[in-house]
Amino acid sequence: MSIGTEVIGRTNKTIQDKLEQIDFFQDQIVLVDDERSLFDQAIFRLDKDLLGEIQIVNRALDDVKDAFQDRISVGCRTDLFWRVTGFTAGTGDDDDAYQFTCTKLAAGGYAQVGVGTSVLILNPATDELAQFPLNEYNSEQEGRPQASFFGFDPRNFYGLRYYNEPYALDIGDTFITAFIGTMALGGNTVTVMQPVGAGTSDVLEVGDIISANKEGVFTATTKITGITTGLVDLRNSPNKVGIASTLQFVNILTVDNAAGASVESPEPDGTFVTFRVIGDPANIVDTGRQKYRFPDVSITPESGIGTYQVSGWNKDPFLMQDVGIMKTDTCGIGVSIALDNTGNPDAEQDWNPNLHGFVVEYDSRGEPAAGPVEPPNVGSGRCFWPVGFSTRPMMTGSTPADEGDVRNGVEESDFSSLYQDLPTCATEDATITTLIGISSTKEQDIRGQGTNRANKVLAVNGLRIQRNELSIRIWSMRQGISKLNDEFEELEALQAYIGITTVQNLLDD
């Protein structure tokens, strides 16, 4: 037998072996995934029970919030106040003069006026000037926790925090990463509110599909078209991963659709927007490849050779770790869960646990500029009860002020005329008192069932450990399929080359 014929025969045999191995792995994945489904069902039931208990408490907190808002709506309280937005020092016999702007309470903080980290207001309770931190970050810096939430009574929601990793994703799930971001209205760039080097930047690629959990940001399927870096102030970001200085290098993503709504960090209501990135399924799952069969060297069109493969056979099954709060539609998610009442933002984020405690960025002098890396601050969020004020801002005369109204040239002697007392409302006050009592009882209940609830969490995490072992097996076989497909392509190319007449003649010479 000639060398050419022998080489072709061995190549065809190897190709067939690869195809048979792929078929074997695909069959095994289906079998193991069916075995995993039993644990999926058990985990789902326990998660649903725990989530149901939590939702009862959170709904009670929301009921109180609605009652406070109803009190504002009927006119017994207001969420407006006078903020100092200008000042003119007096000269001679003239007194100091202030500019006041009617401002609405904002849990997310207030826009900076001039230079400084504080908001100066005319206190509705005292008719005297009072200074508060501009936002929650400044509250922490000043050692006055939650002082920026004046006019609110913030309460922490309860939730189930999950930790998820690539190997645990369902077959066909193309999730890549998630992060808190910002975006300008009409702009086509997304700022990742996390330092470069903390992990997320390692998995982002041009062509990935990006979405936001705020309605109206993207009205059509949107893809990443470019990835650059830039300096951004991350002090107002809840994710303290790698933050050690004011400005940090972050990823700036160019996308192919303009934003239909702006995204701030935080939003005016104190929440944060999550951006999710997934791989284009067309690039990850291939269902249109062609198979070679031995000993027949003809090409037989068959589909499915790429089914169940992962994007890159050497992809790390544990990175990135996704941290989020479980919702009704995500029961059963995660490699582990934990009860949460931290009040941290309900914003899904990714990070690299391998970098925990490490500095990820240095300045030009070799000094640490970002780090050490810490886990993302992910929680169930807060419920902001709008307590408001019992006096409302007034224009001149008997005209109530609306948000955005301005009074100029106000002297200190005029301060007492800037607010007017609001009527009392016994019915609304009684409703609030009743609902606060109900919510307190439900909070005590969920805290008081420690042993029972802790056992449920231990049980469902134990089930997850068993499921994780099956998931790892599936992941390894999916990686095997990806590697075999790469080898298949190489053999396919080789077969084409040795089939060329000139090459075959040389081999047979």
Buried (B, 14 or more C-beta within 10 A) or exposed (E): EEEBEEBBBEBBEBBBBBBEBBBBBBEBBEEBBEEBEEBBEBBBBBBEBBBEBBBEBBEBBBBBBBBBBBBBEEEBBBBBBBBBBBEEEEEEEEBEBBBBBBBBBBBBBBEEBEEEBBBBBBBBEEBEBBBBBBBBBBBBEBEEEBBBBBBBBBBBBBBBBBBBBBBBBEBEEBBBBBBBBBBBEEBBBBBBBBBBBBBBBBBBEEEBBBBBBBEEBBEEEBBBBEBEBBEBBBBBBBBBBBBBBEEBBBBBBBBBBBBBBBBBBBBBEBBBBBBBBBBBEEEBBBEEBEBBBBEEBEEEEEEBBBBBBBBEBEBBBBBBBBBBBBEEEBBBBBBBBEBBBBBBBBBBBBBBBEBEEBBBBEEEEEEBBBBBBBBBBBBBBBBBBBBBBBBBBBBEEEEBBEEEBEBEEBEBEBBEEBBEEBEEBEEBBEBBEEBBEEBEEBBEEBEEEEEEBEEBBEEBBEBBEBBBEBBBBBBEBBBBBBBBBBBBEEBBEBBEEBEEEEBBEEBEE
